[in-house]
Amino acid sequence: MYKVDLENKKLIEIPVTAFGTLNLKERFDIQEWISGTPKILGEELLIIAKELFLPSGKRLDLLAVDKQGALVIIELKRDDSGTDVDWQAIKYASYCSSFTQDEIYKTFAEYLGSNDDDAQDKIEAFIDSELEELNQQQRIILVSKEFNSEVISAVLWLREFEIDIACVRLTPHLDGTGSLFVNSEIIIPLPEAKNYIQKKETKQKVQREPGKSSFSLEKANLPDDQLRERIIQSLTRSSDLTPRLRAFLEIIVQEPRAYEREEVKAALQEAGIGDDIGQTGRYLSNISQFLTKKSNPHLRQIIEFESGGFHGQIKNNYKVHPEFRDLLIKCLEETASKINSEGQQ
């Protein structure tokens, strides 16, 4: 790292030092810096736990949520990664993979010192992807000043097998005045090659396991009686998403035309779906993802929408197929009648 002397047009080197030399601690210093400014790791993250104790008695340094709702396990080492930091983080990720949404909200609430509802609101305000549930994916970020060659080799190998694991190097520099600077570098995957690497890994994943993805645009071709049965099932399934789905369908079935995304969001908010327009937009994203789940070809049989053709891309111009408009109206009426009668009992 160099400091620029503008007046004399010179570069002044700021020497590299070591955190240990400065008596800085992994737990009480570096961890605090990252929890306060997680963007130093190269992206926006929401820290939801610090020093999280697991049933094994082990302590997870930092746990975060990324913008796509994935859990991010952050494992810190001070000046040297050692040889088993990758294995340690994998064990933590394995444990966190079973966290439910309620457990995530509770964990974050304990970290904040607040209630679960407040934690949920903060997480929902932070994420911006189309997802029905949190923690559909887990990621690992290893942080250290230096990485052992065995760790680098293991990380590169793990990425070939769809483990989302990254290495971030934090290098301390101390200038002549005693001021400390920290340089952050993502060394795996290299930021300049990240898009290429992700596309390559996705392609390899599809080639190895063509049926594993939950995303699909394939439509069903069911006769009316079977289609009606599947629609009723979707409208009555036990899920927080279900009443939002019904409200969405009630909006786009009103007129035989396409409804733009912003128009649908406004109508959903007016119907009481979401506390604010941002939350309503996230709920609409959840609905959009539900429409493209592989298990819901019957919904794509009756609903048309514009999509880039890939998972996570924004949907727009929702329209009920004219052939099935009357059927959907009857299903919505039947469902509403059933819900009302059950509520009066």
C-alpha positions in Angstrom: 0.0 0.0 0.0 1.2 3.5 -0.9 0.3 7.0 0.3 0.4 9.6 -2.5 2.4 12.8 -1.8 0.5 15.1 -4.2 2.8 18.1 -3.7 6.0 16.3 -4.5 4.4 13.8 -6.8 5.8 10.8 -5.0 4.5 7.5 -3.6 5.3 6.8 0.1 5.2 3.1 1.0 3.1 2.2 4.0 4.8 -1.0 5.4 2.9 -4.2 6.0 2.8 -5.2 9.6 1.0 -8.0 11.5 -2.0 -7.9 13.8 -0.1 -9.9 16.4 2.8 -7.5 16.4 0.3 -4.7 17.3 -1.3 -6.9 20.0 -4.6 -6.8 18.1 -6.9 -9.8 18.8 -9.0 -11.9 16.4 -12.0 -11.9 18.7 -11.9 -8.4 20.4 -10.5 -6.3 17.5 -10.9 -7.8 14.0 -14.2 -9.3 14.7 -15.5 -6.0 16.0 -14.3 -4.2 12.9 -16.1 -6.6 10.6 -19.3 -6.8 12.6 -19.5 -3.0 12.6 -18.5 -2.6 8.9 -19.2 -6.0 7.1 -18.8 -4.3 3.7 -15.1 -4.7 4.3 -15.6 -8.3 3.1 -16.6 -7.0 -0.4 -20.4 -7.0 -0.2 -23.4 -5.9 1.8 -24.0 -8.3 4.6 -26.3 -8.1 7.6 -24.6 -9.5 10.7 -27.2 -11.5 12.8 -24.9 -13.2 15.4 -21.5 -12.9 17.0 -19.8 -15.5 19.0 -22.6 -17.9 18.4 -22.2 -21.0 20.5 -23.3 -24.3 18.9 -24.4 -27.5 20.6 -21.0 -29.0 20.0 -19.5 -26.3 22.3 -17.7 -24.6 19.3 -18.0 -20.9 18.7 -19.0 -19.5 15.3 -17.2 -16.1 14.9 -19.9 -14.2 12.8 -23.1 -15.2 11.2 -24.7 -13.0 8.5 -27.5 -12.9 5.9 -26.6 -11.8 2.4 -28.9 -9.9 -0.1 -30.2 -13.2 -1.5 -31.3 -14.5 2.0 -28.5 -17.0 2.3 -26.8 -17.6 5.6 -23.1 -16.6 5.5 -20.7 -18.2 8.0 -17.7 -15.9 8.6 -14.6 -17.6 10.1 -11.8 -15.3 11.2 -8.1 -16.0 11.8 -5.7 -13.2 12.7 -2.4 -13.5 10.9 -2.4 -17.1 9.5 -5.3 -19.3 8.5 -3.7 -22.5 9.8 -4.5 -25.7 7.9 -8.0 -26.6 9.1 -10.0 -23.3 9.0 -11.9 -24.6 5.9 -13.0 -27.8 7.6 -14.0 -25.8 10.7 -16.2 -23.5 8.7 -17.8 -26.4 6.8 -18.9 -28.0 10.1 -20.5 -24.7 11.1 -22.2 -24.3 7.7 -23.5 -27.8 8.0 -25.1 -27.0 11.4 -26.6 -23.7 10.2 -28.1 -25.3 7.1 -30.9 -26.7 9.3 -31.9 -23.3 10.7 -35.5 -22.4 10.1 -36.7 -18.9 9.4 -38.0 -18.6 13.0 -34.7 -19.8 14.4 -32.9 -17.1 12.3 -35.2 -14.4 13.5 -34.7 -15.5 17.1 -30.9 -15.6 16.7 -30.9 -12.1 15.3 -33.3 -10.9 17.9 -31.0 -12.1 20.7 -28.0 -10.3 18.9 -30.1 -7.1 18.7 -31.5 -7.4 22.2 -35.0 -7.0 20.7 -38.0 -9.1 19.7 -38.5 -11.6 16.9 -40.8 -9.3 14.9 -38.2 -6.5 14.9 -35.5 -8.9 13.8 -37.8 -10.2 11.0 -38.6 -6.7 9.8 -34.9 -5.8 9.6 -34.0 -8.9 7.7 -36.9 -8.5 5.2 -35.9 -4.8 4.7 -32.3 -5.9 3.9 -32.8 -8.8 1.5 -33.8 -8.0 -2.1 -34.1 -11.3 -4.0 -37.0 -13.4 -5.0 -37.3 -16.0 -2.3 -40.0 -17.8 -0.4 -37.8 -18.7 2.6 -34.5 -17.7 4.1 -31.5 -20.1 4.3 -32.1 -21.9 1.0 -28.3 -21.7 0.6 -25.3 -21.4 2.9 -22.1 -19.6 2.1 -18.7 -19.4 3.8 -16.2 -16.5 4.0 -12.8 -17.2 5.4 -10.9 -14.1 6.6 -7.1 -13.9 7.4 -4.0 -12.0 6.7 -2.3 -15.0 5.2 -3.8 -18.3 3.8 -2.0 -21.6 4.0 -1.6 -23.3 0.6 -3.5 -26.3 1.8 -6.5 -24.1 2.6 -6.3 -22.4 -0.8 -6.2 -25.7 -2.5 -9.1 -27.0 -0.5 -11.2 -23.9 -1.2 -10.7 -24.1 -4.9 -11.6 -27.8 -4.9 -14.7 -27.2 -2.8 -15.9 -24.6 -5.2 -15.9 -27.2 -8.0 -18.4 -29.1 -6.0 -20.8 -26.2 -5.5 -19.7 -25.1 -2.1 -19.9 -21.3 -2.0 -16.7 -20.5 -0.1 -14.6 -17.4 -0.4 -11.3 -16.1 1.0 -10.8 -12.5 2.0 -7.3 -11.3 2.9 -7.1 -8.5 5.5 -3.6 -6.9 5.5 -2.6 -4.3 8.2 -0.3 -1.4 7.2 1.3 1.0 9.7 2.6 4.4 8.6 5.3 6.5 10.2 2.7 8.5 12.2 1.4 5.3 13.9 -1.8 5.3 11.9 -3.2 1.8 11.1 -4.7 1.0 7.7 -6.3 -2.3 6.7 -6.4 -3.4 3.1 -9.2 -5.9 2.1 -8.7 -8.2 -0.9 -11.0 -10.9 -2.1 -8.6 -13.5 -3.4 -11.1 -16.3 -4.1 -13.1 -15.9 -6.2 -11.3 -13.0 -7.9 -13.8 -10.1 -8.3 -12.9 -9.6 -11.9 -13.6 -13.2 -12.7 -16.5 -13.7 -10.4 -19.3 -13.6 -13.0 -17.4 -15.9 -15.3 -16.7 -18.4 -12.5 -20.3 -18.4 -11.2 -21.7 -19.0 -14.8 -19.2 -21.8 -15.3 -20.1 -23.4 -11.9 -23.8 -23.1 -12.7 -23.3 -24.7 -16.1 -21.3 -27.6 -14.5 -24.0 -28.0 -11.9 -26.8 -28.3 -14.5 -24.7 -30.7 -16.5 -24.1 -32.9 -13.5 -27.5 -32.7 -12.0 -30.0 -31.6 -14.6 -33.0 -32.3 -12.4 -31.9 -30.6 -9.2 -32.9 -27.0 -9.8 -36.3 -26.0 -8.4 -36.8 -23.3 -11.1 -38.9 -24.1 -14.2 -41.0 -22.3 -16.8 -42.5 -25.5 -18.1 -46.3 -25.4 -18.3 -48.8 -28.1 -17.4 -51.5 -29.2 -19.8 -54.1 -30.5 -17.4 -57.8 -31.0 -18.1 -60.1 -28.6 -16.3 -61.1 -30.9 -13.5 -57.4 -31.7 -12.6 -56.4 -28.1 -13.1 -59.2 -26.9 -10.7 -58.0 -29.5 -8.1 -54.4 -28.3 -8.3 -55.4 -24.6 -8.1 -57.5 -25.2 -5.0 -54.6 -27.0 -3.4 -52.3 -24.0 -4.0 -54.9 -21.6 -2.7 -55.5 -23.6 0.6 -51.9 -24.8 1.4 -50.7 -24.0 4.9 -48.1 -21.2 4.3 -47.7 -17.5 5.0 -47.5 -17.1 1.3 -51.0 -18.5 0.5 -53.1 -15.4 1.5 -50.7 -13.2 -0.5 -51.0 -15.5 -3.5 -54.8 -15.3 -3.3 -54.6 -11.5 -3.1 -52.3 -11.5 -6.1 -54.6 -13.7 -8.2 -57.6 -11.6 -7.2 -55.9 -8.6 -8.7 -54.7 -10.0 -12.0 -58.0 -11.8 -12.7 -60.1 -8.7 -12.6 -59.5 -7.7 -16.2 -58.4 -9.7 -19.2 -55.1 -7.9 -19.7 -51.5 -7.8 -18.5 -50.7 -6.1 -15.2 -47.4 -4.4 -14.7 -45.3 -5.2 -11.7 -45.6 -1.7 -10.1 -49.3 -1.8 -10.6 -49.6 -5.1 -8.9 -47.4 -3.9 -6.0 -49.6 -0.9 -5.5 -52.8 -3.0 -5.5 -51.3 -5.5 -3.1 -50.3 -2.8 -0.6 -53.8 -1.3 -0.9 -55.1 -4.8 0.0 -53.0 -4.8 3.1 -50.2 -7.0 1.9 -47.1 -5.5 3.4 -46.4 -2.7 5.9 -44.8 -0.5 3.2 -44.1 -0.6 -0.5 -40.7 -2.2 0.0 -42.1 -5.1 2.0 -44.9 -5.5 -0.5 -42.4 -5.7 -3.3 -40.5 -8.5 -1.5 -43.8 -10.4 -1.0 -44.5 -10.0 -4.7 -41.0 -11.4 -5.4 -41.9 -14.4 -3.2 -45.0 -15.0 -5.2 -43.1 -14.7 -8.5 -40.6 -17.3 -7.3 -43.5 -19.6 -6.3 -44.9 -19.3 -9.8 -41.6 -20.6 -11.2 -41.1 -23.5 -8.8 -40.8 -26.8 -10.7 -43.7 -28.2 -8.6 -46.2 -25.5 -9.9 -46.6 -26.1 -13.7 -50.4 -25.8 -13.2 -50.0 -22.2 -12.2 -47.9 -21.4 -15.3 -50.7 -23.1 -17.3 -53.1 -20.3 -16.2 -50.8 -17.4 -15.6 -48.5 -15.7 -18.2 -45.7 -13.4 -17.3 -42.5 -12.0 -18.7 -39.2 -13.4 -17.4 -35.6 -13.4 -18.4 -35.8 -17.1 -18.4 -33.5 -17.7 -15.4 -33.9 -18.1 -11.6 -34.0 -14.8 -9.6 -34.8 -12.5 -12.5 -37.6 -10.0 -12.0 -41.0 -11.0 -13.5 -43.4 -8.5 -15.1 -46.7 -8.2 -17.0 -48.7 -10.8 -15.2 -51.8 -12.0 -17.1 -54.3 -14.8 -16.6 -54.7 -16.8 -19.7 -58.2 -16.0 -21.2 -59.0 -19.7 -21.5 -58.7 -20.2 -17.7 -60.0 -16.9 -16.4 -63.5 -18.1 -15.5 -62.0 -21.2 -13.9 -59.7 -19.2 -11.7 -62.5 -16.8 -10.6 -64.6 -19.8 -9.5 -61.6 -21.3 -7.6 -61.0 -18.0 -5.8 -64.7 -17.7 -4.9 -64.9 -21.3 -3.7 -61.7 -20.8 -1.6 -63.0 -17.6 -0.1 -66.3 -19.2 0.8 -64.6 -22.1 2.4 -62.3 -19.8 4.5 -65.3 -17.7 5.6 -67.3 -20.8 6.7 -64.3 -22.2 8.6 -63.8 -18.8 10.3 -67.4 -18.7 11.5 -67.2 -22.1 13.1 
